[in-house]
């Protein structure tokens, strides 16, 4: 199913990131009731792309994750390579699953996930989404169905952070990790509008103020590459803000459409 996405080659780092972002946004446009994760992923990929533009990829070229992590003397370039690989890996691990779910008979889809050795969290999450989809078709109770949809999408997000992101974050240098912690933020408006606190979040400020009870347990300082810290931020701020943003359909439709057209080619799933 991966081949159904027409991505630029890995060497074209920025264009590939934009294509990935556009595909996430298009997946969300097709199933906004079910695909909460793809909507958030579109914004996350956009922000990753902004960071990737800070590096001169034409001069450095790309290196594989294996080559990068075998080096004894790590450099700033290696950290940027890890972030590049991360953007691709999230898409290849989870993005194609949403496309397959929308196109295939559910039993065939479930068998495909098992055949490809997908994590039980992903298999069970899409089982929940399928149940929600069936209930929506039957006109089921909207509140209970919405809860089931969000439960499934939070499961997908947890899998992304714990099984895909964390192993790569563990390879980042302490210096790069510290810089990410200090500058990390998330915004559901894409710079072309003045933003507000309801639409954006800053990791270190949120953790110092709202996550102090968590930090106090071992008197630790906020670290973005710490899964427990990062998940607390995501669960208690980024997801909640996404739910608020989604309720403003005019705003979110405008933002998602911009992201869906981010790549300069005529990409459509």
Buried (B, 14 or more C-beta within 10 A) or exposed (E): BEEEBEBBEEEBBBBBBBBBBBBBBBBBBEBBEBBBBBBBBBBBBBBBBEBBEEBEBEEEEBBEBEEBBEEEEBEEBBBBBBBBBBBBBBBBBBBBBBBBBBEBEBEEBBEBBEEEEBBEBBBEBBBBBBBBBEBBEEEBEEEEBBEBBBEBBBBBBBBBBBBBBBEBBEBBBEEBBBBBBEEBEBBBBBEEEEEEEEBBBBBBEBBEEBBEEBBEEEEEEBBBBBBEBBBBBBBBBBBEBBEEBBEBEEBBEBBBEBBBBBBEEEBEB
